[in-house]
Amino acid sequence: MAQGTSRRVRYAVVGAGNLAQVAILPAFQHAEENSELVAIISSDPEKRDVLQKKYGVEHVGGYDQFEQVLRESKADAVYIVLPNTLHRAFTERAARIGVHVLCEKPMATSVEDCEAMIRVTNENDVKLMVAYRLHFEEANLRAIELVRSGRLGDPLVFTGTLTQQVRQGDIRTREDVGGGALLDEGPYPINAARYLFRDEPREVFAFTAGGRDGRFHGVDASAFALMRFPNGRVAQFAISHEASAVSSYRLVGTEGDLQVRHGFGYGTDIEHVLTVGGETETRTFKNSDQFAPELVYFSKCVLEDRDPEPNGIEGLADVRVIVALQESARTNKPVKLAPFEKPKRPTLDQLIVKPAVEPPEPVNAPAPAEG
């Protein structure tokens, strides 16, 4: 492998679903300063053929050819964009042949899998980063700085809403691939509450709904949650795969409040509505490429031998909360969480702004949401 020997980190994108095709593969055009797409791995021969021609990559293959493709392409890193239940296995396979791992969230479907992913990457001396794109996005990083500046006073209440109408047959509706609202959408409000409060929840409560129609198979279609943080702070959120599309959160402090509209999404402008002392100001952050910054940042970490900020511990921190919320929903009782140390948190120093991309028409990969 060519780690640390080239200006550009060589990536294989593993999985060619909708997210990979409309956002991740196009992002390489804005990350060419230190990142290069050299391989695409997919189980779909038509996707492989079309995407190979579109992006001019020499190396493609199926999942059973994973190691072979990585070796032949001299890949330094993989970007794993697979169903949630496959994240651990492909992280382990990459790490064992010395390839760095950038993995989509949720990191995995269990605490045990997250811990195994951290362990195998450490043992094989490769980097592991979880793809928290909002850790590099300006509106969310400015929100963090507003809290840290003290303009809101002491932050007390976080409220988030993230909903969409998921189409029939999407993998998010299936238990066998790690679907469901908590695993798919839960990381966004959980992570936002954690980085705005800069702390970890100590107790959670949730109830879930299985769905109002036949779309959902053994998974939660909707979830409603409370998270108790130290110092009297509380976060609440509603997420759903069967509701009209909303993506926003609000943080209320002792001196003011901040609303962030479209705050969890990509492909759209994001808006701050800040109210302090009865005065309201609005700021719009223009649509930008949120995936190229992940690539640029992770490549810097690889080339400079630095541990990423949203590393495996960050992914584990969210998954342990999701697992506790799932337990609460099953038992209809609050669930306490042990203290958890998280030494690194996102800061404005991580801001990377890249121009928006025009999403291409995907091949055999419809959008997850209806309409």
TAMODA-V689397 format. One record per backbone hydrogen bond with DSSP energy under -0.5 kcal/mol. CO is the residue of the C=O (numbers start at 1). NH is the residue of the N-H. Records with the same first field share a line. If there is no record, write none. Layout:
BEGIN
CO->NH, NH
END
This chain:
BEGIN
2->5
9->11, 36
10->76, 77
11->38, 39
12->14, 79
13->15, 41
14->81
17->21
18->22
19->23, 24
20->25
23->27
24->28
25->28
26->29
27->30
28->31
31->34, 35
34->9
36->11, 38
38->59
39->13
40->61
41->15
43->45
44->48
45->49
46->50
47->51
48->52
49->53
50->54
51->55
52->56, 57
58->60
59->40
61->42
62->65
63->66
65->69
66->70
67->71
68->72
69->73
70->74, 75
71->74
76->100
77->12
78->80, 102
79->14, 81
80->104
83->86
84->87
86->90
87->91
88->92
89->93
90->94
91->95
92->96
94->97, 99
95->98
100->78
101->103, 129
102->80
103->131
110->114
111->115
112->116
113->117
114->118
115->119
116->120
117->121
118->122
119->123
120->124
121->126
122->125
127->101
128->312
129->103
130->132
131->133
132->135
133->136
136->352
137->141
138->142
139->143
140->144
141->145
142->146
143->147
144->148
145->149
146->150, 151, 152
147->150
150->153
152->255, 256
153->155
154->254
156->234
157->252
158->236
159->250
160->238
161->248
162->240
163->246
164->166, 243
165->370
167->170
170->173
171->174
172->180
173->217
174->177, 179
175->178
177->84, 85
180->184
181->185, 186
185->188, 189
186->190
187->191
188->192
189->193
190->194
191->195
192->196
193->197
194->198, 199
200->230
202->337
203->228
204->335
205->226
207->224
209->221, 222
213->216
216->218
217->175
220->181
221->241
222->209
223->239
224->207
225->237
226->205
227->229, 235
228->202, 203
230->233
233->229
234->158
235->227
236->160
237->225
238->162
239->223
240->164
241->166
246->163
247->262, 263
248->161
249->260
250->159
251->258
252->156, 157
255->277
256->253
257->275
258->251
259->261, 273
260->249, 263
261->271
262->265
270->285
271->261
272->283
273->259
274->281
275->257
276->279
279->276
281->274
283->272
284->286
285->270
287->356
288->267, 290
289->293
291->295
292->296
293->297
294->298
295->299
296->300
297->301
298->302
299->303
300->304
301->305, 306
302->305
309->311
310->130
311->315
312->316
313->317
314->318
315->319
316->320
317->321
318->322
319->323
320->324
321->325
322->326
323->327
324->328
325->329
326->330
327->331
328->332, 333
335->204
347->350
348->351
352->354
354->289
357->359
360->362
362->364
368->167
END
